[in-house]
Amino acid sequence: MEKGIRGASSVTTMAQTKKVPGIAPPDGGWGWMIVAGCFIVTVCTRAVTRCISIFFVEFQMQFARDYSGTAWIHSLVDCVTMLCAPLGSFIGNRLSCRIAIILGGFLASTGLVLSSFATSLEYLYLTLGILTGMGFALCYTPAIAMVGKYFCERKALAYGIAMSGSGIGTFVLAPAVQLLIEHYSWRGALLILGGFVSNLCVCGALMRPITLKEEEISDTSPAETEHEYTIKQNCLNSPPVQLISKDREQSCFCFQSIQEYRFLLMPDFVVLAVSFLFLAYGCSVPFVYLVPYSLNVGVSHQQAAFLMSILGVIDIVGNITFGWLTDRRCLKKYRNICYMIAVAMEGLCCLFIPLLQSFPLLVPFSVLFGYFDGAYVALIPVVTSDVVGTTYLSSALGVVYFLHAIPYLVSPPIAGWLVDRTGTYTAAFLLSGFSLISCSMLLCGAAVIEKCRRTRSGTYTTTNTDPKLQNWKNSQANC
């Protein structure tokens, strides 16, 4: 009798946990407002981070410090943004993406405003490097994850438009920041940038929550053990006023954390994560050393700066056009292959740099490298979503961008050490190129092994091995 009552109670509880019906990704409507919000987030985070380098000379003159000490400001902003990306995912999952972005916008804006009152370089390390970088981290990952929740059919195009904010923002903000410095000094420019970055709070307000069918299905997985189910019911059924013991509260917290990061055990994601380490190392070196290399082979300062402008503009074209192309029906099933090709082509461009020793020859390099760089950047969230599913996208992107942090931090010094030891830029660019090609070859090898395994077993299942996502994947095969 008691077992029957308990079983009926469990059924009733499970029915009560699905009060909000899930919907399919709308692929439009308010989704375009989410894309617009994510576009502005990338402008206010990635573009502003790039523009911080414009303040270097002003900081050197103001605080009488060398280039090495001043360069740590930019490194800290970039590294903290990536290192704290999982924190942005954590807050977005626990509270909401809207709250995470609004909080991040407040921190980033406060960091820039406080930086305008700096009295030392160490002060800037704390305010501009750590505080602003942490604010950017809370905004960046949740905004990108929201786009994946609102789009399925046109996901690559949506991400292409959203991620193009980095290139467009750099193209517009770079001269604007220089004018602000000339008219209002570096302190006034930082103060105005702080006000501009506060628009992140407005972007956060646009992030309307949505519950997908995939997330609804994942709430009742047949793969759950009896112990997991018991813990889950204890977490869900606790009355709001009831005082929960510390042991029970800790078990609920641990269970939720395990559920959010169980994609880490997926073989496909492990391979993808390792490939990102090679990718992050290879892609950062050309951006740092293209101008010094150009000057070394006799290109003028104006032409070297123009090469970077070309690279930035074509990067925007790559974001949007490659996203649109991979959304076509003929290419949608081969988005992973398109991603591998884009990364490999970028690596080949790096291998040929030592042979290009004049401005007319370096222009095609800037065009090709910029296009394929924009192409793979737009596809990173798409490829990640294809591997882990929309349910885990926010947490997965946090891990993905976290993996970018260390290569971003160490790759320029390693390349600089190679230049000092060899006296040329050849070794630095070759290592960058081989790193990018290794990323592509690793993914290609994993795909071939997976295909051979399926052929031998005679089964043709989806590439995602998580049982929680199979029903959704099968019903949304065209995504």
Disulfide bonds with the S-S distance in Angstrom:
Cys152-Cys479 1.65
Cys235-Cys252 2.40
